Amino acid sequence: MLTQDAPAGLCPGCLLRTAVETGAKDFVPLLPKLRYFGDYELLEEIARGGMGVVYKARQVSLNRIVAVKMMRPGLLASEEEIKRFHAEATAAANLQHPNIVSVYEVGERDGLHYFSMEYVAGTSLAQIVQQRPLLPTRAARYVQIVAEAIHSAHTRGTLHRDLKPSNVLVDLSDQLHITDFGLAKQIHSETTLTVTGVVLGTPNYMPPEQAGGAGNGHYGPASDVYALGAILYELLTGRPPFQAATPLQTIKLVLEAEPVPPRVINPGLDRDLEIICLKCLAKEPRRRYQSAEELARDLGRFLRHEPILARPIGAPARMWRWCRRNPWPAVAVAALTAFAILAAASAMASRERLWNSLLQQARLQRATGNRTDEVETLKQAARIRNNAELRQEAIQMAATPGARPLFSIPYGTAFSFAFSPDSKLIALRGGYAYGPTFLQRGMYNDVKVWDVDSRRPLAQAETNDAFSSNHELLIKRNRRIERLDTFSGEMRPVKIAGMNIISSLAPCKCKSSHPKVPADGKTLFTARPSFREKGSNVIRINDFESGHEIRRWKYEGGQMRAFAVSPDGRWLASAGADHMIRLWETASGKELARWEAHDAAITALSFYPRGNVLASGAEDGSVKLWDLDHIRRELASIGLGW
């Protein structure tokens, strides 16, 4: 029906066609001139899409507000587009669900194809999410409702294929309504209204099998599940999973890229909801939820705070899937990786050969006495690799010039040492041997006192034990304690108080022949062979008063013949049949250094009162002093200090 001031010479159909083709902006002035279209009074345009225009209208015969969708008029409309328009109406008309917009009438008037449907007063999810992302629980509830409605459509054989936030309406009662079945397809139908190779839909929300223009056999319920995941993603983050400057670039991302995890954009999201969302967005349909109902149930579990069934995808699985989607880039990456590994292996082998060469060169330089070049060679080796073997070589280099031979006992063996408090005198308890074989220990033992600087003997006495006290020695002899004046050689008896010094070692219950007490008198160090492991010894630190064990560690250098504790209790030196001296940190039991000290088994060790010099004696009668400060400085110059 036309008004009196309508343009002359135009029928209602032509007038409506002219109004639609001029666009929404130009249609508003013409709307009062074309108020009625058949049984419908057109009130206002409410939407415009690729296939038609939607009006809010009043159905006169039933006096109800409806929505009328008309196909875009014009001579360019193909027969396929007309069929697709009718397919949308047919698909929606066959679905009965409270969350799917109902279709009332399908028809044609004056050459214009149309159908009327339920009018939903409210807004769309697209308009809601433009303001801000939704709360996780609200977003999950919305998508759960839509998934249940889509599952209902799937059970009736219909795929939507164009699910997106703008096609989900929210009425004034916060109820959801799915609309626009323009790309709907029957699941088991062999016919198609999609041209091969032509992409139909909205790239931001379409699954890869649809974005790639795949055949109809690739479409299924999992395709709509992907779109539901894309909607959930946007409701949670405020943006679709893939977006680019152009539709073509967006499609490329859909086919090749992985979506940014929602929690990267919105860190406050629950991990379970992210897992559900990413499972929907899997590139391969078989890795998604296989039905919208499965998705709805997992969202229900999330809303009820129950464990979900979906599981996160690990990094190896993501990498494997990327390689399957991008075979040629994957081959290129694999080739580059293999080349890099081979190059790295070759470089490592070259460095290993250079390191071994430098180590052999350093040993040759030490053997020839070329110490300056040896230090530089070890520095070069340390820059390549710093390991135990290099450290041992460096310690041996540093220790060799740090030794000062003190004296030698002809055919004798040093059993123990004691220094005077000022480190100027050393008392040595030694014994005699016949060739390489020891006589019974304790026989022919005597104590000799030497001046350290002049290496001149000062006094001598036969005894079984000796302890230094100023410039005098407390001598245990024949069950008595006597005092030897190191300058005059005079022997004088000591009262019972002296006995307490020796008997104070009695609380040690471990069977050790080497008990040591540092200057603080708080701890007791003992060593004895291990009964469980042959060839190893156990070093223990006990509280001197209570006997409680503080720490223990194993010494695996063969039979231990001697050990000593520094006056401050920080270091412990041990030695034995392997000719090696080992220096330990008592607080941790860590071995700091080891070096070959003598050509025979080492039988005696003792620290200077200041702890910076270590004395060692061996079976061959040799006695040496080791400057520990010098060794530390040499190691520090190479970068291997302890």
Secondary structure per residue as TSV (DSSP state, phi and psi in degrees):
chain	resnum	aa	ss	phi	psi
A	1	M	-	360.0	131.8
A	2	L	B	-107.8	150.9
A	3	T	-	-81.0	167.9
A	4	Q	T	-67.1	-27.6
A	5	D	T	-94.3	18.9
A	6	A	S	-69.3	151.8
A	7	P	-	-58.2	138.4
A	8	A	T	-75.3	151.0
A	9	G	T	81.8	7.5
A	10	L	-	-121.0	131.4
A	11	C	-	-79.8	168.9
A	12	P	H	-56.6	-40.9
A	13	G	H	-63.7	-43.9
A	14	C	H	-65.6	-39.1
A	15	L	H	-64.5	-41.7
A	16	L	H	-66.6	-39.3
A	17	R	H	-61.5	-42.0
A	18	T	H	-64.3	-39.6
A	19	A	H	-64.5	-43.3
A	20	V	H	-67.4	-41.8
A	21	E	H	-68.7	-25.4
A	22	T	T	-77.3	-12.7
A	23	G	-	97.8	165.8
A	24	A	H	-63.4	-36.5
A	25	K	H	-64.6	-41.8
A	26	D	H	-84.6	-12.7
A	27	F	H	-77.9	-26.7
A	28	V	H	-58.2	-44.6
A	29	P	H	-66.8	-27.1
A	30	L	H	-84.5	-15.8
A	31	L	G	-58.6	-42.0
A	32	P	G	-63.7	-23.3
A	33	K	G	-80.0	-22.3
A	34	L	B	-124.4	86.4
A	35	R	-	-89.6	-29.3
A	36	Y	E	-120.8	139.0
A	37	F	E	-133.3	97.0
A	38	G	T	65.1	-123.8
A	39	D	T	-87.8	8.2
A	40	Y	E	-118.0	134.5
A	41	E	E	-97.7	114.0
A	42	L	E	-77.9	125.0
A	43	L	E	-101.0	-45.9
A	44	E	E	-166.9	154.6
A	45	E	E	-80.1	133.3
A	46	I	E	-119.2	-15.4
A	47	A	E	-161.6	156.8
A	48	R	E	-146.0	128.3
A	49	G	-	-128.0	-169.1
A	50	G	S	-71.2	-22.1
A	51	M	S	-109.5	-23.4
A	52	G	E	-166.6	-174.7
A	53	V	E	-122.9	140.7
A	54	V	E	-113.5	132.2
A	55	Y	E	-118.7	146.7
A	56	K	E	-81.2	129.7
A	57	A	E	-143.2	165.7
A	58	R	E	-115.5	122.5
A	59	Q	E	-78.1	112.2
A	60	V	T	-63.7	-43.8
A	61	S	T	-65.1	-33.0
A	62	L	T	-107.4	-4.4
A	63	N	T	51.4	53.4
A	64	R	E	-134.1	152.3
A	65	I	E	-83.7	129.0
A	66	V	E	-134.3	174.5
A	67	A	E	-113.4	133.2
A	68	V	E	-116.1	122.8
A	69	K	E	-107.7	124.5
A	70	M	E	-115.3	141.1
A	71	M	E	-71.0	143.4
A	72	R	-	-58.4	122.1
A	73	P	-	-74.5	158.9
A	74	G	S	142.5	155.7
A	75	L	T	-72.5	-15.9
A	76	L	T	-81.8	-8.2
A	77	A	-	-66.0	121.0
A	78	S	-	-84.8	166.3
A	79	E	H	-63.5	-33.7
A	80	E	H	-66.0	-39.5
A	81	E	H	-65.9	-37.7
A	82	I	H	-64.4	-41.4
A	83	K	H	-64.2	-39.5
A	84	R	H	-65.6	-38.0
A	85	F	H	-61.5	-44.4
A	86	H	H	-70.5	-30.8
A	87	A	H	-64.5	-38.0
A	88	E	H	-60.3	-47.5
A	89	A	H	-64.0	-40.8
A	90	T	H	-65.9	-43.3
A	91	A	H	-61.6	-46.6
A	92	A	H	-68.7	-35.3
A	93	A	H	-67.2	-26.3
A	94	N	T	-85.3	-2.8
A	95	L	-	-106.5	130.7
A	96	Q	-	-123.5	103.7
A	97	H	-	-154.8	140.0
A	98	P	T	-61.9	-18.6
A	99	N	T	-107.3	15.8
A	100	I	B	-122.0	130.2
A	101	V	-	-61.0	129.2
A	102	S	-	-83.2	143.2
A	103	V	E	-100.2	132.3
A	104	Y	E	-97.8	-44.9
A	105	E	E	-149.7	143.6
A	106	V	E	-126.4	133.8
A	107	G	E	-167.9	-173.0
A	108	E	E	-142.0	137.8
A	109	R	E	-143.9	125.5
A	110	D	T	52.8	40.6
A	111	G	T	79.2	2.1
A	112	L	E	-104.9	123.5
A	113	H	E	-86.0	138.5
A	114	Y	E	-153.3	165.4
A	115	F	E	-150.8	150.7
A	116	S	E	-107.9	149.9
A	117	M	E	-148.9	176.1
A	118	E	E	-61.6	135.7
A	119	Y	-	-94.9	129.3
A	120	V	-	-112.0	112.2
A	121	A	-	-84.1	123.3
A	122	G	E	156.4	-133.7
A	123	T	E	-141.9	-167.7
A	124	S	E	-124.8	163.7
A	125	L	H	-61.5	-32.2
A	126	A	H	-62.3	-41.5
A	127	Q	H	-70.7	-34.8
A	128	I	H	-67.4	-45.2
A	129	V	H	-75.1	-15.3
A	130	Q	H	-63.7	-28.8
A	131	Q	H	-75.5	-48.9
A	132	R	S	-170.1	157.8
A	133	P	-	-60.8	150.0
A	134	L	-	-80.2	158.8
A	135	L	-	-61.6	143.1
A	136	P	H	-53.6	-42.8
A	137	T	H	-67.7	-37.5
A	138	R	H	-68.0	-43.4
A	139	A	H	-61.5	-43.7
A	140	A	H	-63.3	-40.3
A	141	R	H	-66.0	-42.3
A	142	Y	H	-60.0	-49.0
A	143	V	H	-68.4	-33.1
A	144	Q	H	-61.0	-44.0
A	145	I	H	-63.4	-45.5
A	146	V	H	-63.9	-40.1
A	147	A	H	-63.7	-39.8
A	148	E	H	-64.7	-39.6
A	149	A	H	-67.6	-41.0
A	150	I	H	-67.1	-36.8
A	151	H	H	-61.0	-38.7
A	152	S	H	-60.9	-41.8
A	153	A	H	-64.3	-39.9
A	154	H	H	-63.4	-39.7
A	155	T	H	-65.1	-21.6
A	156	R	T	-96.9	11.2
A	157	G	T	85.8	15.2
A	158	T	E	-115.7	128.7
A	159	L	E	-100.4	136.9
A	160	H	-	-76.9	-53.6
A	161	R	-	69.5	5.1
A	162	D	-	-144.9	40.1
A	163	L	-	-73.2	131.9
A	164	K	-	-163.5	163.4
A	165	P	G	-56.6	-34.7
A	166	S	G	-72.2	-15.9
A	167	N	G	-97.4	9.1
A	168	V	E	-117.6	111.0
A	169	L	E	-94.3	146.9
A	170	V	E	-120.3	117.3
A	171	D	E	-83.0	-177.4
A	172	L	T	-68.6	-16.2
A	173	S	T	-96.4	12.2
A	174	D	S	64.6	29.4
A	175	Q	-	-98.5	145.0
A	176	L	E	-97.4	147.7
A	177	H	E	-141.8	122.1
A	178	I	E	-88.2	135.7
A	179	T	-	-135.2	-178.6
A	180	D	-	60.2	77.6
A	181	F	-	-95.1	34.6
A	182	G	T	-63.8	-25.7
A	183	L	T	-109.2	16.0
A	184	A	-	-62.0	150.2
A	185	K	E	-143.2	143.2
A	186	Q	E	-76.0	131.3
A	187	I	T	-58.9	-44.4
A	188	H	T	-99.6	12.6
A	189	S	-	-81.6	139.8
A	190	E	S	-87.7	-16.3
A	191	T	-	-87.4	159.7
A	192	T	-	-146.8	147.8
A	193	L	S	-107.3	12.8
A	194	T	S	-102.8	129.1
A	195	V	-	-74.2	135.5
A	196	T	T	-57.6	130.8
A	197	G	T	85.1	-6.9
A	198	V	-	-96.5	130.0
A	199	V	-	-92.5	121.0
A	200	L	-	-115.1	138.4
A	201	G	S	123.5	-169.7
A	202	T	-	-105.5	116.8
A	203	P	T	-55.6	-34.4
A	204	N	T	-63.8	-22.2
A	205	Y	T	-122.6	-2.1
A	206	M	-	-85.9	145.6
A	207	P	-	-72.6	161.6
A	208	P	H	-56.8	-37.9
A	209	E	H	-66.4	-24.6
A	210	Q	H	-88.0	-37.8
A	211	A	H	-66.8	-29.4
A	212	G	T	-83.8	1.7
A	213	G	T	67.3	32.9
A	214	A	-	-70.6	165.3
A	215	G	-	-68.1	169.1
A	216	N	G	-65.9	-23.2
A	217	G	G	-63.9	-17.4
A	218	H	G	-85.4	-15.7
A	219	Y	-	-80.0	145.4
A	220	G	S	-169.6	-175.6
A	221	P	H	-54.4	-32.9
A	222	A	H	-64.9	-22.1
A	223	S	H	-67.8	-44.1
A	224	D	H	-68.4	-30.6
A	225	V	H	-61.7	-40.1
A	226	Y	H	-57.8	-47.6
A	227	A	H	-62.0	-37.4
A	228	L	H	-63.7	-39.2
A	229	G	H	-63.8	-37.3
A	230	A	H	-65.6	-39.5
A	231	I	H	-63.4	-45.9
A	232	L	H	-59.7	-41.3
A	233	Y	H	-58.5	-46.9
A	234	E	H	-69.2	-37.0
A	235	L	H	-64.5	-30.4
A	236	L	H	-85.3	-31.0
A	237	T	H	-114.0	-16.8
A	238	G	S	86.6	5.7
A	239	R	S	-149.8	152.4
A	240	P	-	-69.9	163.9
A	241	P	S	-64.8	-29.3
A	242	F	-	-134.7	130.7
A	243	Q	-	-152.4	141.9
A	244	A	-	-146.7	-179.4
A	245	A	S	-68.6	-30.9
A	246	T	S	-130.6	157.2
A	247	P	H	-58.4	-37.2
A	248	L	H	-63.9	-41.9
A	249	Q	H	-66.9	-35.7
A	250	T	H	-64.1	-43.3
A	251	I	H	-60.8	-38.8
A	252	K	H	-62.0	-40.6
A	253	L	H	-65.1	-41.8
A	254	V	H	-58.4	-38.8
A	255	L	H	-79.5	-31.4
A	256	E	H	-118.3	-27.5
A	257	A	-	-98.9	161.2
A	258	E	-	-100.0	143.1
A	259	P	-	-68.1	148.5
A	260	V	-	-66.0	129.2
A	261	P	-	-53.8	134.8
A	262	P	H	-55.6	-32.8
A	263	R	H	-72.6	-15.1
A	264	V	H	-70.4	-37.7
A	265	I	H	-82.6	-40.1
A	266	N	S	-126.3	85.7
A	267	P	T	-59.8	-18.8
A	268	G	T	-80.6	-0.6
A	269	L	S	-70.9	151.4
A	270	D	-	-74.2	139.4
A	271	R	H	-62.8	-37.0
A	272	D	H	-61.4	-39.9
A	273	L	H	-67.8	-36.2
A	274	E	H	-63.5	-41.8
A	275	I	H	-62.0	-43.4
A	276	I	H	-60.2	-45.8
A	277	C	H	-62.1	-46.8
A	278	L	H	-70.0	-29.1
A	279	K	H	-65.6	-39.4
A	280	C	H	-62.2	-33.2
A	281	L	T	-92.4	13.8
A	282	A	-	-60.3	141.5
A	283	K	S	-64.7	-41.1
A	284	E	S	-89.1	126.8
A	285	P	G	-55.3	-34.2
A	286	R	G	-69.5	-14.7
A	287	R	G	-95.0	-2.7
A	288	R	S	-90.1	178.6
A	289	Y	-	-61.3	134.8
A	290	Q	S	-81.0	-5.2
A	291	S	S	-154.0	156.5
A	292	A	H	-65.2	-26.4
A	293	E	H	-66.0	-40.5
A	294	E	H	-60.4	-41.6
A	295	L	H	-62.9	-47.1
A	296	A	H	-59.3	-39.2
A	297	R	H	-67.8	-40.8
A	298	D	H	-67.0	-36.9
A	299	L	H	-64.9	-36.6
A	300	G	H	-62.5	-40.2
A	301	R	H	-63.0	-41.1
A	302	F	H	-61.5	-45.1
A	303	L	H	-66.7	-27.3
A	304	R	T	-92.4	5.7
A	305	H	T	62.0	38.1
A	306	E	-	-105.2	159.4
A	307	P	-	-62.6	134.2
A	308	I	-	-85.7	162.9
A	309	L	S	-88.0	-26.5
A	310	A	-	-66.3	149.4
A	311	R	-	-125.5	147.0
A	312	P	-	-68.0	156.1
A	313	I	-	-93.6	126.9
A	314	G	-	-76.5	163.5
A	315	A	H	-60.4	-42.6
A	316	P	H	-60.3	-39.6
A	317	A	H	-65.6	-40.4
A	318	R	H	-63.1	-40.9
A	319	M	H	-64.5	-43.4
A	320	W	H	-62.0	-41.4
A	321	R	H	-67.3	-37.3
A	322	W	H	-63.6	-40.1
A	323	C	H	-64.1	-38.1
A	324	R	H	-67.9	-35.1
A	325	R	H	-78.1	-26.7
A	326	N	-	-127.6	71.2
A	327	P	H	-62.2	-43.8
A	328	W	H	-69.2	-46.0
A	329	P	H	-59.9	-34.5
A	330	A	H	-65.3	-41.3
A	331	V	H	-62.4	-42.0
A	332	A	H	-63.7	-43.5
A	333	V	H	-64.3	-41.5
A	334	A	H	-62.7	-41.3
A	335	A	H	-64.5	-43.9
A	336	L	H	-64.2	-38.9
A	337	T	H	-64.7	-44.4
A	338	A	H	-61.6	-42.2
A	339	F	H	-62.5	-42.8
A	340	A	H	-63.6	-39.9
A	341	I	H	-65.4	-44.1
A	342	L	H	-63.4	-41.7
A	343	A	H	-64.0	-41.9
A	344	A	H	-65.6	-40.6
A	345	A	H	-64.1	-40.9
A	346	S	H	-63.9	-42.4
A	347	A	H	-64.6	-40.7
A	348	M	H	-65.3	-40.1
A	349	A	H	-64.4	-39.4
A	350	S	H	-64.7	-43.0
A	351	R	H	-64.7	-36.6
A	352	E	H	-64.1	-42.9
A	353	R	H	-63.9	-41.8
A	354	L	H	-64.1	-41.2
A	355	W	H	-63.3	-45.9
A	356	N	H	-62.0	-39.1
A	357	S	H	-64.0	-42.4
A	358	L	H	-65.3	-38.5
A	359	L	H	-64.7	-43.8
A	360	Q	H	-64.4	-37.8
A	361	Q	H	-64.5	-40.5
A	362	A	H	-64.2	-40.1
A	363	R	H	-64.4	-40.5
A	364	L	H	-65.3	-40.1
A	365	Q	H	-65.9	-36.0
A	366	R	H	-68.7	-37.8
A	367	A	H	-65.8	-30.7
A	368	T	T	-93.9	2.6
A	369	G	T	79.4	11.6
A	370	N	-	-88.1	74.4
A	371	R	H	-71.0	-36.9
A	372	T	H	-61.3	-45.9
A	373	D	H	-67.5	-32.8
A	374	E	H	-62.9	-40.8
A	375	V	H	-60.7	-45.7
A	376	E	H	-64.8	-38.6
A	377	T	H	-64.3	-42.5
A	378	L	H	-66.2	-34.1
A	379	K	H	-61.9	-43.5
A	380	Q	H	-62.1	-42.2
A	381	A	H	-65.4	-37.6
A	382	A	H	-65.4	-31.6
A	383	R	H	-69.1	-25.5
A	384	I	H	-83.5	-49.9
A	385	R	-	-158.5	132.6
A	386	N	-	-113.0	103.2
A	387	N	-	-132.2	-176.4
A	388	A	H	-63.9	-37.5
A	389	E	H	-65.5	-43.1
A	390	L	H	-66.0	-41.3
A	391	R	H	-60.8	-41.7
A	392	Q	H	-63.2	-40.7
A	393	E	H	-64.6	-41.0
A	394	A	H	-67.4	-39.8
A	395	I	H	-64.4	-41.0
A	396	Q	H	-62.9	-40.1
A	397	M	H	-63.7	-45.1
A	398	A	H	-70.0	-33.2
A	399	A	H	-77.5	-32.4
A	400	T	G	-59.4	-50.5
A	401	P	G	-77.1	-8.4
A	402	G	G	-84.7	-2.4
A	403	A	E	-93.1	138.8
A	404	R	E	-124.7	105.1
A	405	P	E	-57.6	129.3
A	406	L	E	-93.4	-57.1
A	407	F	E	-165.7	178.4
A	408	S	E	-136.4	138.6
A	409	I	-	-96.3	114.9
A	410	P	T	-59.5	126.7
A	411	Y	T	53.0	27.6
A	412	G	E	-126.4	174.6
A	413	T	E	-135.0	133.5
A	414	A	E	-81.1	127.6
A	415	F	E	-99.0	-37.1
A	416	S	E	-159.9	159.6
A	417	F	E	-123.5	160.0
A	418	A	E	-151.5	131.1
A	419	F	E	-101.9	149.0
A	420	S	-	-71.7	157.8
A	421	P	T	-56.4	-29.9
A	422	D	T	-90.7	6.1
A	423	S	S	65.7	14.3
A	424	K	S	-89.7	-21.4
A	425	L	E	-121.1	147.3
A	426	I	E	-131.2	131.5
A	427	A	E	-104.5	129.9
A	428	L	E	-123.7	126.6
A	429	R	E	-99.2	117.0
A	430	G	E	-126.2	169.1
A	431	G	E	-139.3	169.4
A	432	Y	E	-108.8	148.6
A	433	A	E	-131.7	155.9
A	434	Y	E	-107.0	106.4
A	435	G	T	63.9	-141.2
A	436	P	T	-83.2	-3.7
A	437	T	E	-101.0	129.7
A	438	F	E	-74.1	142.6
A	439	L	-	-77.5	169.8
A	440	Q	-	-55.9	129.8
A	441	R	T	-62.8	137.7
A	442	G	T	102.0	-17.1
A	443	M	T	-86.3	141.5
A	444	Y	T	56.4	28.3
A	445	N	-	-78.9	140.8
A	446	D	E	-146.1	163.4
A	447	V	E	-110.0	128.5
A	448	K	E	-118.4	137.4
A	449	V	E	-107.7	128.8
A	450	W	E	-124.1	149.8
A	451	D	E	-84.5	124.2
A	452	V	T	-64.6	-43.8
A	453	D	T	-73.5	-45.3
A	454	S	T	-88.1	-13.5
A	455	R	-	59.1	33.9
A	456	R	-	-102.9	129.5
A	457	P	E	-68.6	139.9
A	458	L	E	-112.6	-40.6
A	459	A	E	-153.4	165.7
A	460	Q	E	-153.5	142.6
A	461	A	E	-155.3	146.0
A	462	E	E	-80.6	136.1
A	463	T	-	-165.2	171.2
A	464	N	S	-106.6	-10.6
A	465	D	E	-161.8	162.3
A	466	A	E	-156.4	143.0
A	467	F	E	-139.0	139.1
A	468	S	E	-83.4	147.4
A	469	S	E	-152.7	99.1
A	470	N	T	59.7	-127.9
A	471	H	T	-100.5	22.8
A	472	E	E	-121.2	158.2
A	473	L	E	-118.5	135.0
A	474	L	E	-87.8	117.6
A	475	I	E	-108.8	128.7
A	476	K	E	-98.7	113.2
A	477	R	E	-145.2	127.8
A	478	N	T	53.3	46.8
A	479	R	T	65.0	10.9
A	480	R	E	-121.2	159.6
A	481	I	E	-110.7	124.3
A	482	E	E	-123.9	159.6
A	483	R	E	-113.0	127.3
A	484	L	E	-106.4	120.5
A	485	D	E	-79.6	118.5
A	486	T	T	-70.8	-15.6
A	487	F	T	-93.1	-41.7
A	488	S	T	-94.8	-20.4
A	489	G	-	77.8	5.2
A	490	E	-	-75.4	137.4
A	491	M	E	-103.8	130.1
A	492	R	E	-131.8	143.3
A	493	P	E	-69.1	154.8
A	494	V	-	-115.7	142.3
A	495	K	-	-72.0	180.0
A	496	I	H	-58.0	-28.9
A	497	A	H	-56.5	-32.8
A	498	G	H	-67.5	-31.4
A	499	M	H	-61.8	-33.1
A	500	N	H	-61.7	-29.4
A	501	I	H	-65.0	-44.0
A	502	I	H	-78.1	-40.3
A	503	S	H	-72.7	-11.3
A	504	S	T	-65.1	-14.3
A	505	L	T	-81.8	-5.2
A	506	A	T	-60.5	-35.6
A	507	P	T	-60.2	-17.1
A	508	C	-	-69.8	111.6
A	509	K	-	-86.1	-12.7
A	510	C	S	-76.7	145.1
A	511	K	-	-83.6	86.7
A	512	S	-	-126.8	139.2
A	513	S	S	-94.1	5.2
A	514	H	-	-132.7	57.0
A	515	P	-	-74.0	138.9
A	516	K	B	-134.2	142.4
A	517	V	-	-127.0	121.3
A	518	P	-	-65.3	175.7
A	519	A	T	-64.5	-28.1
A	520	D	T	-73.4	-15.5
A	521	G	S	67.9	14.7
A	522	K	S	-96.3	-24.8
A	523	T	E	-126.7	158.7
A	524	L	E	-127.2	126.2
A	525	F	E	-105.5	131.0
A	526	T	E	-135.5	158.7
A	527	A	E	-143.5	141.0
A	528	R	E	-153.2	159.1
A	529	P	E	-63.6	147.7
A	530	S	-	-81.9	129.8
A	531	F	S	-79.1	-20.2
A	532	R	S	-88.1	-36.2
A	533	E	S	-122.1	115.6
A	534	K	T	-67.6	136.9
A	535	G	T	88.0	0.9
A	536	S	-	-120.1	158.0
A	537	N	E	-125.1	155.3
A	538	V	E	-111.1	125.2
A	539	I	E	-103.3	128.9
A	540	R	E	-122.5	148.0
A	541	I	E	-119.0	122.2
A	542	N	E	-121.0	152.1
A	543	D	E	-67.2	130.0
A	544	F	T	-65.9	-36.7
A	545	E	T	-81.1	-49.8
A	546	S	T	-89.4	-20.1
A	547	G	-	80.1	1.0
A	548	H	-	-65.6	133.3
A	549	E	E	-74.3	127.5
A	550	I	E	-95.2	-43.8
A	551	R	E	-158.6	157.1
A	552	R	E	-148.7	154.2
A	553	W	E	-155.8	166.9
A	554	K	E	-99.1	142.5
A	555	Y	E	-111.9	119.3
A	556	E	-	-115.7	45.9
A	557	G	S	-107.8	30.4
A	558	G	S	84.4	-158.0
A	559	Q	S	-69.4	124.0
A	560	M	E	-82.2	127.1
A	561	R	E	-107.6	-19.8
A	562	A	E	-160.3	151.6
A	563	F	E	-155.0	158.0
A	564	A	E	-144.6	152.9
A	565	V	E	-117.3	134.9
A	566	S	-	-64.3	153.0
A	567	P	T	-56.4	-33.0
A	568	D	T	-85.5	-1.2
A	569	G	S	76.7	5.8
A	570	R	S	-79.4	-35.5
A	571	W	E	-118.5	152.4
A	572	L	E	-133.6	130.2
A	573	A	E	-109.4	138.3
A	574	S	E	-135.5	154.4
A	575	A	E	-157.6	165.8
A	576	G	E	-168.9	-144.8
A	577	A	T	-74.1	-13.8
A	578	D	T	-87.8	8.8
A	579	H	S	70.1	7.2
A	580	M	E	-103.6	143.3
A	581	I	E	-103.2	132.2
A	582	R	E	-116.8	134.1
A	583	L	E	-111.2	127.8
A	584	W	E	-119.5	152.9
A	585	E	E	-94.0	117.1
A	586	T	T	-69.7	-27.8
A	587	A	T	-67.1	-31.0
A	588	S	T	-119.5	-14.3
A	589	G	T	76.2	14.0
A	590	K	E	-83.1	135.5
A	591	E	E	-78.0	121.9
A	592	L	E	-89.0	-38.5
A	593	A	E	-161.4	158.9
A	594	R	E	-150.2	145.8
A	595	W	E	-155.0	155.0
A	596	E	E	-79.9	117.4
A	597	A	-	-104.0	-34.2
A	598	H	-	-137.1	170.2
A	599	D	S	-93.6	3.6
A	600	A	S	-139.4	173.5
A	601	A	-	-60.6	138.4
A	602	I	E	-89.3	131.7
A	603	T	E	-119.5	-9.9
A	604	A	E	-148.4	142.3
A	605	L	E	-142.1	146.4
A	606	S	E	-161.6	143.9
A	607	F	E	-94.0	149.2
A	608	Y	-	-59.0	154.3
A	609	P	T	-55.9	-31.5
A	610	R	T	-82.6	-11.1
A	611	G	S	82.7	3.6
A	612	N	S	-95.7	-4.6
A	613	V	E	-131.6	140.1
A	614	L	E	-120.5	130.0
A	615	A	E	-100.9	141.1
A	616	S	E	-137.2	144.7
A	617	G	E	-131.9	150.7
A	618	A	E	-129.3	174.0
A	619	E	T	-61.7	-30.2
A	620	D	T	-79.2	6.6
A	621	G	S	87.4	-2.3
A	622	S	E	-78.2	142.0
A	623	V	E	-127.3	130.0
A	624	K	E	-132.0	149.9
A	625	L	E	-110.1	132.7
A	626	W	E	-114.1	121.3
A	627	D	E	-83.3	100.2
A	628	L	H	-69.2	-33.3
A	629	D	H	-62.5	-39.6
A	630	H	H	-64.0	-42.9
A	631	I	H	-61.5	-43.5
A	632	R	H	-63.4	-41.2
A	633	R	H	-64.1	-41.0
A	634	E	H	-64.3	-43.5
A	635	L	H	-65.0	-39.3
A	636	A	H	-62.9	-34.5
A	637	S	H	-66.3	-24.4
A	638	I	H	-93.0	-13.4
A	639	G	T	91.5	24.2
A	640	L	-	-127.8	37.5
A	641	G	-	-68.7	162.6
A	642	W	-	-106.6	360.0
